[in-house]
């Protein structure tokens, strides 16, 4: 039991560490943009003809991007926001994978599994079949639930009742859902706010200043900073909760 407790804590900590590394990489990417912009501003005051040509080319490319509906800054910020969101989503996926791998009796319970004949009998090994079932199960959880519900499912798996789940405040939940919708609009709707999403946010009580057909990428800097701060806070709460409950989870699995 001690070995399983140790392994669980090690994997959960590694999941969090991987998320933190991705955050650092994204921050470096943002910093690179700021340094590049500042460098070209300085180049513009240089007496060197070659540097002035480079600065003019930089300005020309930026101007051309504007003429194609999006500036470089908008494209950059869209990528950053999507990358941050994906990193957090991957953390939730990794936590679910750790739980299903180490504690299948708790996580699967009496659930019916829909598995093809080939996935079992033509698989290279039992481990490959198990991994396929775990991945398909988690993919189903993530794809069919909102991000706040996915967090609830993680906590449900380790027997933390809803009344004891204090990971998300009401405001945190609304912000999570807003960021989720902004991210989906960036990926699927050319960053343009539409009537369907406006109605959904109204029903959820999400405060915003968007209007129909407005580009959500016009001012993403604040959203990116707020999202980073929120994800850092929530990720730490989830990870700390799982680590604190580790021995309880192992004991429950043993007695299942």
C-alpha positions, 0 to 999 in steps of 0.5 A, a space after each residue: 500500500 505504501 508503494 502505491 501511495 508513493 507512486 501515486 504522489 510521484 505521478 501527480 507531482 510529475 503531472 503538476 511539474 509538467 504543467 508548470 514547465 509548459 507555463 514557463 515555456 509560454 511565458 518565455 514565448 510572450 517575453 520573446 515577443 516583447 523583446 522583439 518588438 522593443 528591439 525593432 523600435 530601437 533599430 528604427 532609431 539606428 543609423 545603420 541602413 541594414 538595420 533600418 531596412 530590417 525595421 521597415 520590413 518588420 513594419 511592412 509585414 505587420 501592416 500586411 497582417 492588419 490588412 488580412 483582418 488580424 494583426 501579429 499581436 492578435 495572432 500571437 495572443 490567440 496562440 498564447 491563450 489556446 496554448 495555456 488552455 490546452 496545457 491546463 486541459 492536459 493537466 486534467 487529462 494526466 490526473 485522470 490517467 494517473 487515477 484510472 491507471 493506478 485505481 481502476 476499481 475506483 474509477 471504472 466501478 460498475 461502468 459498462 465498457 464499449 470495446 471492440 473485439 480487435 482492441 482486446 484480442 488483436 492487441 499486442 498485449 494486455 497492457 496495450 488493451 488496458 491503455 486503450 480503454 483508459 485513453 478512450 474513457 478519459 477522452 470521453 470524459 473530457 470531450 463530453 463535459 465542460 472544464 468545470 465538470 471535468 474537475 468535479 469528476 476528478 474529485 468524484 473519482 477519489 470520493 470527495 463529495 460535492 459539498 466538500 469540493 472547494 476547488 472552484 468558487 462561483 466566480 472561478 467557475 464562470 471565468 473558466 467557462 468564459 475562457 473555454 468559450 473564448 478559446 472555442 471561438 478562436 479555434 472554430 469561429 475565426 475569433 468572432 463572438 456569435 449569438 449562440 455563445 452570447 445566449 449561453 453566457 447569459 444563461 450561465 450568468 457570465 459577466 462580459 462586454 462582448 457584442 455579436 460579431 466582435 472579435 474576442 482577440 482584440 484585447 486578449 492581454 488581460 484575459 491571458 494574465 487572468 487565465 494564467 493566474 486562475 489556472 495556477 491557483 486551481 491547478 495547485 488546489 487540485 494537485 494539493 487535494 489529490 496529494 493530501 487524499 493519497 493514503 485515503 484513496 489507496 485504502 479505499 481502492 484496497 477495500 473496494 
